[in-house]
Amino acid sequence: MGAIHIHGGIPLQGQVMIQGSKNAALPILAASILTKGSNLFSGCPRIADVEQMQMLLRSLGCVVRWEGDKMRVDAHRVCSGSMPREAVTGMRSSLTLLGAMLGRCGQIFLEQPGGCVIGSRPINLHIDALEKMNVKFARGDSILYACTEGLKGAEIHLACPSVGATENIILAAVLADGCTVIHNAAAEPEIVALCAYLNVCGAHIEGAGTACIRIEGVKELTGSAFEIPADRIVAGTYLFACLAAGGSVFLERAPVKEMKAVLEVARALGAGLQCTGTGLYVQAPNTVKSVPCVRTAVYPGFPTDLQSPLLAVLAGGMGKSIVEERIFEDRFRVVPELLRMGAKIRVEEDKTAYVEGQECLRGARVTAGELRGGAALVVAGLGASGETIVEGKKYIDRGYENICRDLRELGARIYSV
């Protein structure tokens, strides 16, 4: 699985470029299936999940290739063939192909999607919404089959603002007959990026970034050029890495307008922050302060994907803090590994973590079990004394292009094997 070796206690200095967003790139790549043409994506991150999506697109007939640092997807010929099982079951975002393939081909066979093990993530919201759009489903032991004789616009009220369900409805609706309105839609920046791409291709979508999205179906979409926005979760990870290790860094392309809740927490921890037109300056405090309570929430609240890196910072800080997880259950799986490093964290009912900062963690051999927990262990290792070895590098590679290279640019002693 590979491992990352970190010699901690070295303050970070310098600047690093923030990669393109994983959570924007994956649904946008899935959406390219809806276009009968060639698409050129700049800023697309070279991460394991994008490689998996490339594999899926090729299996459906797309021509996919890198052209320097840009990715071209030609979707002239798309067919509803079988997709590689390992690519589908290894990545939750493969589910976005459901809406896209229904829009393009009218049917899809899909293995139950995978991704990080962070609790129950049912797809009933997706199915309920698409059934209202004239989609029929059949399920086997591990196979989901969906088909339609013609997608119809519908009025859809989501029980919760699910990002994945919102994406799938949008992808199905852009080529549907009539108007689709999504109430209680997810408002994440990645939804805004997806809709911006589709509109460039000829879709008619209004309200992206609000709780009500309106999609007027069109007859066809054309391929286009589009830039993937910067990854707010990677930017937040590197911000917390600086707070854990100390020092000062500049995060080039950090999407500060989309990080308000994260920046608010960072300031409460004692960070000095300066937002510029091109990124974010971060000055770590001498000692990280405690925070009374941080609760994860849907956007624009504090993102669940940065809850684990925040835990790592608090564990090596000063004082008592509380972190509440409001999005997923089983999101504190990183805690036993942080305890190996000397952290004092108590979790109650799998919803609330009570953290007593130890000012300095100690290096240890730990294991990543999922993407963001793995990143948190790297953050903890940067601030710890001695050497930390993080096994399970493959999980981190799902969302970070080259976390070791980026942190070495900031002066960290870190390498992978």
C-alpha positions as CSV (number, residue, x, y, z in Angstrom):
1,M,0.0,0.0,0.0
2,G,3.0,2.3,0.4
3,A,3.9,4.5,3.3
4,I,4.8,8.1,4.1
5,H,7.8,8.9,6.4
6,I,7.7,12.2,8.2
7,H,10.4,13.7,10.4
8,G,8.3,16.1,12.5
9,G,9.0,19.3,14.4
10,I,10.2,21.4,11.4
11,P,8.3,24.7,10.8
12,L,7.0,25.1,7.3
13,Q,8.1,28.0,5.1
14,G,7.5,29.0,1.5
15,Q,4.6,28.7,-1.0
16,V,2.8,25.9,-2.7
17,M,0.2,25.8,-5.5
18,I,-3.2,24.3,-4.6
19,Q,-4.2,21.6,-7.0
20,G,-7.6,21.3,-8.9
21,S,-10.6,20.2,-6.9
22,K,-11.2,16.4,-6.7
23,N,-14.9,16.9,-5.8
24,A,-15.4,19.3,-8.7
25,A,-13.4,17.3,-11.3
26,L,-15.1,14.0,-10.8
27,P,-18.7,15.1,-11.5
28,I,-17.6,17.3,-14.3
29,L,-15.7,14.4,-16.0
30,A,-18.9,12.3,-15.6
31,A,-20.9,15.2,-17.1
32,S,-18.7,15.2,-20.2
33,I,-20.5,12.0,-21.3
34,L,-23.5,14.2,-22.0
35,T,-21.6,16.2,-24.7
36,K,-21.3,15.0,-28.3
37,G,-17.9,16.5,-28.7
38,S,-14.5,17.2,-27.3
39,N,-13.8,18.7,-23.9
40,L,-10.5,20.1,-22.7
41,F,-10.1,20.4,-18.9
42,S,-7.3,22.5,-17.4
43,G,-6.4,22.2,-13.7
44,C,-7.6,18.6,-13.5
45,P,-5.8,16.9,-10.5
46,R,-3.7,13.9,-11.3
47,I,-5.0,11.8,-8.4
48,A,-6.1,8.1,-8.1
49,D,-9.8,8.9,-8.2
50,V,-9.4,10.8,-11.5
51,E,-7.5,7.9,-12.9
52,Q,-10.4,5.6,-11.9
53,M,-12.9,8.0,-13.6
54,Q,-10.7,8.0,-16.8
55,M,-10.9,4.2,-16.8
56,L,-14.7,4.3,-16.5
57,L,-15.1,6.9,-19.3
58,R,-12.9,4.8,-21.6
59,S,-15.0,1.7,-20.9
60,L,-18.0,3.7,-22.0
61,G,-16.5,4.6,-25.3
62,C,-14.9,8.0,-24.6
63,V,-11.4,8.8,-25.8
64,V,-9.5,10.2,-22.8
65,R,-5.9,11.5,-22.9
66,W,-3.6,14.0,-21.1
67,E,-2.3,16.8,-23.3
68,G,0.5,18.3,-21.1
69,D,-1.2,19.4,-17.9
70,K,-4.7,19.3,-19.5
71,M,-7.1,16.4,-20.0
72,R,-9.1,15.9,-23.2
73,V,-12.3,13.9,-23.2
74,D,-13.9,13.1,-26.5
75,A,-17.4,11.8,-26.0
76,H,-18.6,11.5,-29.6
77,R,-19.2,7.8,-29.2
78,V,-20.7,6.6,-25.9
79,C,-22.2,3.2,-25.2
80,S,-23.8,1.7,-22.1
81,G,-21.2,-1.1,-21.8
82,S,-19.9,-2.8,-18.8
83,M,-17.6,-0.8,-16.6
84,P,-14.5,-2.1,-14.7
85,R,-15.8,-3.4,-11.4
86,E,-12.7,-2.3,-9.5
87,A,-13.1,1.3,-10.7
88,V,-16.8,1.5,-9.7
89,T,-16.5,-0.2,-6.3
90,G,-13.4,1.8,-5.4
91,M,-14.9,5.2,-5.8
92,R,-18.1,6.8,-4.5
93,S,-18.1,9.4,-7.3
94,S,-18.8,6.7,-9.9
95,L,-22.4,7.1,-8.9
96,T,-22.5,10.4,-10.8
97,L,-22.4,8.3,-14.0
98,L,-25.9,7.3,-13.2
99,G,-27.5,10.6,-14.1
100,A,-25.1,11.2,-16.9
101,M,-25.6,7.8,-18.6
102,L,-29.4,8.0,-18.3
103,G,-29.2,11.4,-20.0
104,R,-26.9,10.1,-22.8
105,C,-27.9,6.5,-23.4
106,G,-31.1,6.0,-21.4
107,Q,-29.8,3.1,-19.4
108,I,-26.9,2.0,-17.2
109,F,-25.6,-1.1,-15.3
110,L,-23.8,0.0,-12.2
111,E,-22.0,-1.9,-9.5
112,Q,-22.7,-0.6,-6.0
113,P,-20.3,2.4,-5.7
114,G,-17.5,2.4,-3.1
115,G,-15.3,5.1,-1.7
116,C,-14.1,5.8,1.8
117,V,-15.5,3.8,4.7
118,I,-17.1,6.6,6.7
119,G,-20.5,5.2,7.7
120,S,-23.7,4.5,5.9
121,R,-24.1,6.4,2.6
122,P,-27.4,5.2,1.1
123,I,-28.4,6.1,-2.4
124,N,-32.2,6.2,-1.8
125,L,-32.3,10.0,-2.4
126,H,-30.8,9.5,-5.9
127,I,-33.3,6.7,-6.7
128,D,-36.4,8.5,-5.4
129,A,-35.5,11.6,-7.3
130,L,-34.8,9.9,-10.6
131,E,-37.9,7.8,-10.4
132,K,-39.9,11.0,-10.5
133,M,-38.1,11.8,-13.8
134,N,-39.4,8.6,-15.4
135,V,-36.5,6.3,-14.5
136,K,-37.1,2.6,-13.6
137,F,-34.7,0.7,-11.3
138,A,-33.9,-3.0,-10.8
139,R,-31.4,-4.2,-8.2
140,G,-29.5,-7.4,-7.9
141,D,-27.1,-8.5,-5.1
142,S,-24.5,-5.9,-6.1
143,I,-25.8,-4.5,-9.4
144,L,-28.1,-1.5,-10.0
145,Y,-29.8,-1.3,-13.4
146,A,-31.6,1.9,-14.4
147,C,-33.4,2.7,-17.6
148,T,-35.8,5.3,-19.0
149,E,-37.9,5.6,-22.1
150,G,-37.4,9.4,-21.9
151,L,-36.3,11.6,-19.0
152,K,-39.0,14.0,-17.9
153,G,-38.6,17.2,-15.9
154,A,-40.0,17.1,-12.4
155,E,-40.3,19.0,-9.1
156,I,-38.1,17.4,-6.6
157,H,-37.9,18.1,-2.9
158,L,-34.8,16.5,-1.3
159,A,-35.1,15.3,2.3
160,C,-31.6,16.6,2.9
161,P,-29.2,18.7,0.7
162,S,-27.2,15.8,-0.6
163,V,-24.3,16.7,-2.9
164,G,-24.4,13.5,-4.8
165,A,-28.2,13.4,-5.3
166,T,-28.1,17.1,-6.4
167,E,-25.4,16.3,-9.0
168,N,-27.3,13.2,-10.3
169,I,-30.5,15.1,-10.7
170,I,-28.8,17.9,-12.6
171,L,-27.0,15.5,-14.9
172,A,-30.3,13.7,-15.7
173,A,-32.2,17.0,-16.1
174,V,-30.1,18.9,-18.6
175,L,-31.2,16.7,-21.5
176,A,-34.7,15.9,-20.1
177,D,-38.0,16.9,-21.6
178,G,-39.2,20.0,-19.7
179,C,-38.2,21.8,-16.5
180,T,-36.7,20.3,-13.4
181,V,-36.7,22.2,-10.1
182,I,-34.6,20.9,-7.1
183,H,-35.7,22.1,-3.7
184,N,-33.3,21.9,-0.7
185,A,-30.5,21.4,-3.2
186,A,-26.8,21.2,-2.1
187,A,-25.1,24.6,-2.4
188,E,-21.4,23.5,-2.4
189,P,-19.0,25.3,-4.7
190,E,-18.5,22.0,-6.5
191,I,-22.2,22.1,-7.5
192,V,-21.6,25.7,-8.8
193,A,-18.6,24.5,-10.9
194,L,-20.6,21.6,-12.4
195,C,-23.4,23.9,-13.4
196,A,-21.0,26.4,-14.8
197,Y,-19.4,23.7,-17.0
198,L,-22.8,22.5,-18.2
199,N,-23.9,26.0,-19.0
200,V,-20.8,26.6,-21.1
201,C,-21.7,23.4,-23.0
202,G,-25.2,24.8,-23.7
203,A,-27.3,23.8,-20.7
204,H,-29.9,26.1,-19.1
205,I,-29.3,26.0,-15.3
206,E,-30.2,28.7,-12.8
207,G,-29.8,28.9,-9.0
208,A,-26.5,27.0,-8.6
209,G,-25.2,27.8,-5.1
210,T,-28.6,28.3,-3.7
211,A,-31.2,25.9,-2.2
212,C,-33.3,26.0,-5.3
213,I,-31.9,25.0,-8.7
214,R,-33.9,25.2,-11.9
215,I,-32.9,23.2,-15.0
216,E,-34.6,23.7,-18.4
217,G,-33.9,20.6,-20.5
218,V,-32.1,21.2,-23.9
219,K,-31.8,19.0,-27.0
220,E,-28.0,18.6,-26.9
221,L,-24.8,19.8,-25.4
222,T,-21.5,20.5,-27.1
223,G,-18.0,19.9,-25.8
224,S,-16.1,22.8,-24.3
225,A,-12.9,24.0,-22.6
226,F,-13.2,24.4,-18.8
227,E,-10.9,25.1,-15.9
228,I,-11.3,23.0,-12.8
229,P,-11.4,25.2,-9.7
230,A,-8.8,24.9,-6.9
231,D,-9.5,22.3,-4.1
232,R,-10.7,24.0,-0.9
233,I,-10.1,20.8,1.1
234,V,-6.5,20.5,0.0
235,A,-6.0,24.2,0.8
236,G,-7.5,23.6,4.3
237,T,-5.3,20.5,4.8
238,Y,-2.2,22.5,4.1
239,L,-3.4,25.4,6.3
240,F,-3.8,23.0,9.2
241,A,-0.4,21.4,8.3
242,C,1.2,24.8,8.9
243,L,-0.6,25.2,12.2
244,A,0.6,21.8,13.4
245,A,4.2,22.3,12.3
246,G,4.5,26.0,12.8
247,G,5.9,28.5,10.4
248,S,4.4,30.6,7.7
249,V,3.3,29.7,4.2
250,F,1.5,31.1,1.1
251,L,-1.2,28.8,-0.4
252,E,-1.4,29.9,-4.1
253,R,-4.8,29.6,-5.7
254,A,-6.4,28.8,-2.3
255,P,-10.2,29.5,-2.9
256,V,-10.6,31.8,0.2
257,K,-14.1,32.9,-0.7
258,E,-15.2,29.3,-0.3
259,M,-13.3,28.7,2.9
260,K,-14.9,31.2,5.3
261,A,-15.9,28.6,8.0
262,V,-12.4,27.1,7.8
263,L,-10.7,30.5,8.1
264,E,-12.9,31.4,11.0
265,V,-11.8,28.2,12.9
266,A,-8.1,28.8,11.9
267,R,-8.2,32.3,13.4
268,A,-9.8,31.0,16.6
269,L,-6.8,28.6,16.8
270,G,-4.5,31.6,16.7
271,A,-3.5,31.7,13.0
272,G,-2.6,34.9,11.4
273,L,-4.3,35.0,7.9
274,Q,-4.1,37.4,5.0
275,C,-6.3,36.8,2.0
276,T,-5.0,38.2,-1.3
277,G,-6.2,38.1,-4.9
278,T,-4.0,35.1,-5.6
279,G,-4.2,33.0,-2.4
280,L,-3.8,32.9,1.3
281,Y,-0.9,33.7,3.7
282,V,-0.8,31.7,6.8
283,Q,1.2,32.5,10.0
284,A,1.1,29.8,12.6
285,P,0.9,30.8,16.3
286,N,3.5,29.7,18.8
287,T,1.0,27.4,20.4
288,V,-2.3,26.4,18.9
289,K,-5.3,27.5,21.1
290,S,-8.3,25.4,22.0
291,V,-11.7,26.1,20.5
292,P,-15.0,25.7,22.5
293,C,-16.8,23.7,19.8
294,V,-16.6,23.1,16.1
295,R,-19.5,21.4,14.3
296,T,-19.3,20.0,10.8
297,A,-22.1,21.1,8.5
298,V,-23.2,21.3,4.9
299,Y,-21.7,24.3,3.0
300,P,-21.1,27.0,4.0
301,G,-20.4,25.4,7.3
302,F,-17.2,23.7,8.4
303,P,-16.6,20.8,6.0
304,T,-16.6,17.2,7.3
305,D,-13.7,16.5,5.0
306,L,-11.5,18.7,7.2
307,Q,-12.7,17.4,10.6
308,S,-9.9,14.8,10.9
309,P,-7.1,17.3,10.0
310,L,-8.6,19.7,12.6
311,L,-8.5,16.9,15.2
312,A,-4.8,16.4,14.5
313,V,-4.1,20.1,15.0
314,L,-6.1,20.3,18.3
315,A,-4.5,17.1,19.6
316,G,-1.1,18.8,19.4
317,G,-2.3,22.1,20.7
318,M,-3.2,23.5,24.1
319,G,-6.3,23.3,26.1
320,K,-9.6,21.4,25.7
321,S,-11.7,21.4,22.6
322,I,-14.9,19.8,21.3
323,V,-15.5,18.6,17.7
324,E,-19.0,17.5,16.7
325,E,-19.6,15.5,13.5
326,R,-23.0,16.3,12.0
327,I,-22.7,14.8,8.5
328,F,-21.4,11.2,8.7
329,E,-21.3,8.5,11.3
330,D,-18.0,6.6,11.8
331,R,-16.0,9.7,10.9
332,F,-13.7,9.5,13.9
333,R,-11.9,6.4,12.7
334,V,-8.6,8.2,12.8
335,V,-8.8,8.7,16.6
336,P,-7.2,5.3,17.6
337,E,-4.2,6.2,15.3
338,L,-3.8,9.6,16.9
339,L,-3.9,8.0,20.3
340,R,-0.8,6.1,19.2
341,M,0.9,9.4,18.8
342,G,0.1,10.5,22.4
343,A,-3.2,12.3,21.7
344,K,-5.9,12.5,24.4
345,I,-9.2,12.2,22.6
346,R,-12.4,10.7,23.9
347,V,-15.3,10.0,21.4
348,E,-18.9,9.7,22.6
349,E,-21.7,8.1,20.6
350,D,-19.6,8.4,17.4
351,K,-20.7,12.0,17.2
352,T,-18.6,14.1,19.5
353,A,-14.9,14.1,20.2
354,Y,-13.4,15.7,23.3
355,V,-9.8,16.7,22.7
356,E,-7.3,17.6,25.4
357,G,-4.3,19.2,23.7
358,Q,-0.8,17.8,24.5
359,E,1.2,20.6,23.0
360,C,3.4,18.1,21.2
361,L,2.6,14.7,19.8
362,R,5.2,12.0,19.4
363,G,6.1,10.1,16.2
364,A,4.7,6.6,15.7
365,R,3.8,4.0,13.1
366,V,0.2,4.6,12.2
367,T,-2.2,3.4,9.4
368,A,-4.6,5.4,7.2
369,G,-7.9,3.7,6.7
370,E,-9.5,6.4,4.5
371,L,-8.6,9.6,2.6
372,R,-9.1,12.4,5.0
373,G,-8.0,10.4,8.0
374,G,-4.8,9.7,6.2
375,A,-4.2,13.4,5.5
376,A,-4.8,14.0,9.2
377,L,-2.1,11.6,10.2
378,V,0.3,13.4,7.9
379,V,-0.7,16.7,9.6
380,A,-0.1,15.2,13.0
381,G,3.3,13.8,11.9
382,L,4.5,17.2,10.8
383,G,3.9,18.6,14.3
384,A,5.1,15.6,16.2
385,S,8.5,14.9,17.7
386,G,10.6,12.2,16.0
387,E,9.6,10.1,13.0
388,T,6.0,9.2,12.0
389,I,5.3,6.5,9.4
390,V,1.9,6.6,7.8
391,E,1.0,3.4,6.1
392,G,-1.9,3.2,3.6
393,K,-0.6,5.9,1.3
394,K,-3.0,4.7,-1.4
395,Y,-5.9,6.3,0.5
396,I,-4.2,9.6,0.5
397,D,-3.4,9.4,-3.2
398,R,-7.1,9.3,-3.9
399,G,-7.4,13.0,-3.2
400,Y,-3.9,14.6,-3.1
401,E,-1.7,14.8,-6.2
402,N,1.6,14.5,-4.4
403,I,1.3,15.5,-0.8
404,C,5.0,14.7,-0.1
405,R,6.2,16.9,-2.9
406,D,4.0,19.8,-1.9
407,L,5.1,19.6,1.7
408,R,8.7,19.3,0.8
409,E,8.3,22.5,-1.2
410,L,7.4,24.0,2.2
411,G,10.5,22.6,3.9
412,A,9.1,19.5,5.5
413,R,11.2,16.3,5.8
414,I,8.8,13.9,4.2
415,Y,9.1,11.1,1.6
416,S,7.1,8.1,0.5
417,V,8.2,4.5,-0.2
